[in-house]
């Protein structure tokens, strides 16, 4: 018997906070957690909506990451920025599936983002309203199609990022979010929640947009591409990297 412990969807998504900072969404506008200045939505970041007020928030973010990490070229920073946003979005969606048994509407026009913030990315959800079912299809629609596809398109328009690299980032972020959710569930005596989360992640990895990105064994994942983090000064290879150690080949290697 799989024990699932759900709570009712609440206006602040407070049940996500115990899972950690990658899962939490900031309080709604009009509360004490409201940002001090107007912030773009992720729809602005993806280019779905445009506004002279916000400029290009995704370009701003990539430049900020590049400066912070001393990235040798913009595409490295673009990959790291993509991975950070993917991790946040998967964490929120999987966290809601685990804690609420349903997703709120995660439309890019409802999620506000601070491209000048730290890590993990600061996100505000303008309104909590029922969204997609908390199954693999619902998660794929909400995150893969609703966010990661337009995000990848926006980044590829300005940077030489191979589709395989971006799909690998999406898969890596998914498995990382599932691993953290499973760890929380086991620590809090609801292993059935972790089991369901692992099953969701495994099913999502069969989606056409993620299929072939790597090999999942339990909660361990070995991707078939590299996020380029090894090219950052002092950076090594990630735990799920296709390389056992930083390659010494050309700077354009491992982009796909």
Rosetta blueprint (number, residue, H / E / L):
1 X L
2 X L
3 X L
4 X L
5 X L
6 X L
7 X L
8 X L
9 X L
10 X L
11 X L
12 X L
13 X L
14 X H
15 X H
16 X H
17 X H
18 X H
19 X H
20 X L
21 X L
22 X L
23 X L
24 X L
25 X L
26 X E
27 X L
28 X L
29 X L
30 X L
31 X L
32 X L
33 X L
34 X L
35 X L
36 X L
37 X L
38 X L
39 X L
40 X L
41 X E
42 X H
43 X H
44 X H
45 X H
46 X H
47 X L
48 X L
49 X L
50 X L
51 X L
52 X L
53 X L
54 X L
55 X L
56 X L
57 X H
58 X H
59 X H
60 X H
61 X H
62 X H
63 X H
64 X H
65 X H
66 X H
67 X H
68 X H
69 X H
70 X L
71 X L
72 X L
73 X L
74 X H
75 X H
76 X H
77 X H
78 X H
79 X H
80 X H
81 X H
82 X H
83 X H
84 X H
85 X H
86 X H
87 X H
88 X H
89 X H
90 X H
91 X H
92 X H
93 X H
94 X H
95 X H
96 X H
97 X H
98 X H
99 X H
100 X L
101 X L
102 X E
103 X E
104 X E
105 X L
106 X L
107 X L
108 X L
109 X L
110 X L
111 X E
112 X E
113 X E
114 X L
115 X L
116 X L
117 X L
118 X L
119 X L
120 X L
121 X L
122 X L
123 X E
124 X E
125 X E
126 X L
127 X L
128 X L
129 X L
130 X E
131 X E
132 X E
133 X E
134 X L
135 X L
136 X H
137 X H
138 X H
139 X H
140 X H
141 X H
142 X H
143 X H
144 X H
145 X H
146 X H
147 X H
148 X H
149 X H
150 X H
151 X H
152 X H
153 X H
154 X H
155 X H
156 X H
157 X H
158 X H
159 X L
160 X L
161 X L
162 X L
163 X H
164 X H
165 X H
166 X H
167 X H
168 X H
169 X H
170 X H
171 X H
172 X H
173 X H
174 X H
175 X H
176 X H
177 X H
178 X H
179 X H
180 X H
181 X H
182 X H
183 X H
184 X H
185 X H
186 X H
187 X H
188 X L
189 X L
190 X L
191 X H
192 X H
193 X H
194 X H
195 X H
196 X H
197 X H
198 X H
199 X H
200 X H
201 X H
202 X H
203 X H
204 X H
205 X L
206 X L
207 X L
208 X L
209 X L
210 X L
211 X L
212 X L
213 X L
214 X E
215 X E
216 X E
217 X E
218 X L
219 X L
220 X E
221 X E
222 X E
223 X E
224 X L
225 X L
226 X L
227 X L
228 X L
229 X H
230 X H
231 X H
232 X L
233 X L
234 X L
235 X L
236 X L
237 X L
238 X L
239 X L
240 X L
241 X L
242 X L
243 X L
244 X L
245 X L
246 X L
247 X L
248 X L
249 X L
250 X L
251 X L
252 X L
253 X L
254 X L
255 X L
256 X L
